[in-house]
Amino acid sequence: MNDSVPIHRAPQSSAARQAIALAGVFQAAYLVDELARTGQVDSRAWETQINATLDTNPPDFESIYGGHPNNLRLGLDTLGGVVGKRQANPVVMRYGFSLLMLTSRLRAQPTMMDELGAHLQRIQAQAEHFGNTHENVVASLGEAYQKTLSTLKNRIIVQGDPSLLQSRMMPERVRTCLLSGIRFGLLWHQQGGRRWKLMFQRNALKRALDEL
């Protein structure tokens, strides 16, 4: 899985692009929490996350998230909790920061990056046949996460309704969301995002959110 994304046009500032990528991480975290508690997710956000995960070689930055910030609205709103603009859900925050940590661990594992890239290449062909959000594709994305990122230390433990978490396709859907968070985490890092910046450059992030 290559974390280098070609950028041919960049109407947003560097800080805004970082905020968009980070919103993708926290939108994944939000969706994981929603699935675990209610079994339901916002369809627009769900499709945005899956499309971004499958599109590993987009023509430009905007194509990754569909070109409109509202596709990441849940993530942008959640990100407001990181910079203190609104009350944050502690469970979602934990998932989000855990995804950033897991992204860092993945970047230190080039063999796993290659393995994940090979998985995604095969799943892309599957998606061309069934469609990006088909349950066969979701099952394959979940399996790719399970065979790679789930094997790393400090893997993410999801809390929620046990009956929901054990229901048909729910583990695969949750893992697919987590994988999408990793995809955006790699994008965030490629745009210059670093975890220490979240602590020391919150005002810059807040301005970027206002810009968006």
C-alpha positions in Angstrom: 0.0 0.0 0.0 1.7 3.2 -1.2 1.3 6.2 1.0 2.5 8.5 -1.8 -0.4 10.1 -3.5 0.1 12.3 -6.7 -1.1 15.8 -6.2 -1.8 17.6 -9.5 -3.9 20.4 -8.2 -4.2 21.8 -4.7 -6.7 24.5 -4.2 -6.6 24.1 -0.4 -3.7 25.2 1.8 -1.3 22.6 3.2 -3.0 22.9 6.6 -6.4 22.4 5.0 -5.3 19.3 3.1 -3.9 17.9 6.4 -7.3 18.7 8.1 -9.2 16.9 5.3 -7.0 13.8 5.6 -7.3 13.9 9.4 -11.0 14.2 9.0 -11.0 11.0 7.1 -9.2 9.3 10.0 -11.8 10.6 12.6 -14.7 9.9 10.3 -13.6 6.2 10.2 -13.4 6.3 14.0 -16.9 7.8 14.2 -18.3 5.1 11.9 -16.7 2.4 13.9 -18.4 3.7 17.0 -21.7 4.0 15.2 -21.5 0.4 13.9 -20.6 -1.0 17.3 -23.4 0.8 19.1 -26.2 0.9 16.6 -25.3 -1.3 13.6 -26.0 1.7 11.3 -23.8 4.2 9.5 -24.3 7.3 7.3 -24.3 6.0 3.7 -22.5 9.0 2.3 -19.7 8.8 4.9 -19.5 5.0 4.4 -19.2 5.2 0.7 -16.6 8.0 0.9 -14.4 5.9 3.2 -14.6 2.8 1.0 -14.0 4.7 -2.2 -10.9 6.3 -0.7 -9.5 3.0 0.5 -9.9 1.4 -2.9 -8.6 4.4 -4.9 -4.9 3.9 -4.3 -3.7 5.9 -7.3 -6.1 8.9 -7.6 -5.5 11.6 -10.3 -5.4 14.3 -7.6 -6.0 15.0 -3.9 -9.6 15.9 -4.3 -10.5 12.7 -6.0 -9.6 10.8 -2.8 -12.6 12.1 -0.9 -14.9 12.9 -3.8 -13.9 16.5 -4.0 -16.4 17.9 -1.6 -15.7 18.5 2.2 -19.2 17.5 3.0 -18.3 13.9 2.2 -16.1 14.1 5.3 -18.6 16.2 7.3 -18.8 13.7 10.2 -15.1 13.6 10.4 -14.7 17.4 10.2 -17.3 17.7 13.0 -15.5 15.1 15.1 -12.2 16.8 14.5 -13.7 19.9 16.1 -13.5 17.9 19.3 -9.8 17.5 18.9 -9.2 21.2 18.8 -11.8 22.0 21.5 -14.4 23.6 19.3 -17.1 21.3 20.6 -17.5 18.4 23.1 -15.6 15.3 22.0 -16.8 11.7 22.2 -13.9 10.0 24.2 -14.5 6.6 22.6 -14.3 8.1 19.1 -11.2 10.1 20.1 -9.5 7.0 21.3 -10.3 5.2 18.1 -9.0 8.1 16.0 -5.7 8.5 17.9 -5.2 4.7 17.9 -5.6 4.8 14.1 -2.9 7.4 13.9 -0.6 5.3 16.0 -1.4 2.2 14.0 -0.6 4.1 10.8 2.9 5.0 12.2 3.5 1.3 13.0 2.4 0.3 9.5 4.8 2.8 7.9 7.6 1.2 9.8 6.7 -2.2 8.3 7.5 -2.0 4.5 6.8 -5.7 4.0 3.3 -5.3 5.5 2.8 -2.2 3.4 3.5 -4.2 0.3 1.3 -7.1 1.4 -1.6 -4.7 2.1 -1.0 -3.1 -1.3 -1.2 -6.5 -3.0 -4.5 -7.2 -1.1 -6.0 -3.9 -2.3 -4.9 -4.6 -5.9 -6.9 -7.8 -5.9 -9.9 -6.2 -4.2 -9.9 -3.4 -6.8 -10.6 -6.0 -9.5 -13.3 -7.5 -7.3 -14.9 -4.0 -6.9 -14.9 -3.4 -10.6 -17.2 -6.5 -10.9 -19.4 -6.1 -7.9 -19.2 -2.4 -7.0 -17.3 -0.7 -4.2 -19.7 -1.2 -1.4 -20.8 -4.8 -2.2 -20.6 -7.1 0.8 -18.1 -9.3 -1.1 -15.8 -6.3 -1.4 -16.4 -5.3 2.2 -15.6 -8.8 3.3 -12.3 -8.7 1.4 -11.3 -5.3 2.8 -12.1 -6.6 6.3 -10.0 -9.7 5.7 -7.1 -7.5 4.4 -7.1 -5.6 7.6 -7.3 -8.8 9.7 -4.4 -10.4 7.9 -2.1 -7.3 8.2 -2.9 -4.6 10.7 -4.6 -6.8 13.2 -1.3 -8.7 13.7 0.5 -5.6 15.0 0.9 -4.8 18.7 -1.6 -2.5 20.3 -4.3 -3.4 17.9 -7.6 -1.5 18.2 -10.2 -3.0 20.5 -13.7 -2.0 19.6 -16.4 -1.6 22.3 -20.1 -1.8 21.7 -23.2 -4.0 21.7 -21.8 -7.6 21.7 -24.8 -9.0 19.8 -24.3 -6.4 17.1 -20.5 -6.9 16.9 -21.1 -10.6 16.4 -23.8 -10.2 13.8 -23.4 -11.2 10.1 -20.9 -8.9 8.3 -20.4 -6.6 11.2 -16.8 -7.6 12.0 -16.0 -7.1 8.3 -17.7 -3.7 8.2 -15.9 -2.5 11.3 -12.5 -3.7 10.0 -13.2 -2.0 6.7 -13.8 1.3 8.5 -10.6 0.8 10.4 -8.7 0.2 7.2 -10.2 3.4 5.7 -8.9 5.2 8.7 -5.4 3.9 8.0 -5.7 5.0 4.4 -6.4 8.5 5.5 -3.7 8.3 8.1 -1.2 7.6 5.4 -2.5 10.5 3.4 -2.3 12.8 6.4 1.3 11.8 7.0 2.1 12.4 3.3 0.6 15.9 3.5 3.0 16.7 6.4 0.7 15.7 9.3 2.4 14.6 12.5 1.0 13.5 15.8 3.0 16.1 17.8 1.4 18.8 15.7 -2.0 17.9 17.1 -0.7 19.0 20.5 1.4 22.0 19.6 -0.4 23.4 16.5 -4.1 23.2 17.4 -4.7 26.8 16.4 -3.5 26.1 12.9 -5.8 23.1 12.7 -8.7 25.2 14.0 -8.0 27.8 11.4 -7.9 25.1 8.7 -11.3 23.8 9.9 -12.7 27.3 9.7 -11.3 27.6 6.2 -13.1 24.4 5.1 
